[in-house]
Each structure stands twice: as structure tokens, then as C-alpha cells.
């Protein structure tokens, strides 16, 4: 059941990544230059309070290196890339196990 949930949400997140890729592409074509919306800006547009609460939480409970190079890299990455990676990880976690063949069944 958990595998199904991982696959389900992973596919929805991959669909959202594709939508943001198309969004960035159409804006880039219309402007004549490459325009990429960072993940941090998208998160801020959706729910600014949670993004602002995340930094003190991470800095308080985790090493400082997690926020400065780690999360800042994620927040400045393109939205479609971040969602694509998260979606692929969820789909891979939810994939069905391959049946064992040969001597591995023992």
C-alpha cells in the first residue's frame, strides 16, 4: 500500500514538474531570453510563512552547512528540476520489487 502511495504522489509531482517546465519554456519563448523560476520563489508564492519558518528550524536543529550551501542550492534551482528529482525518487521508492530468479530465491 505504501508503494502505491509513493508512486501516486511521485507521478503527480512529476506532472507538476512537467507543467513548470512548459511554463518556463513558454515564458522564455515569449521574452526571447531564458527565464527560469527558482524553486524558492515558487514556494514563496504558494506559502511564504512555511518558507520563512524553515530557515530557523533547520539552523536550530541541523548543522549550519545544511542551510547555507544545501538548502540555498535547492531554493535557487529551477522549480521543474527540484520537483522532477523529488518525483523520480518517490516513483523509484514505490516501484514494485522484481521477482527473484535462480539461486537468489533460497
Secondary structure, DSSP 8 states (H G I E B T S, - for coil): -HHHHHHHHHHHHHHHHHHHHHHHHHHHHHHTS----BHHHHHHHH-HHHHHHHHHHHHHHS-HHIIIIIIHHHHHSBHHHHHHHHHHHHHHHTS------GGGG-
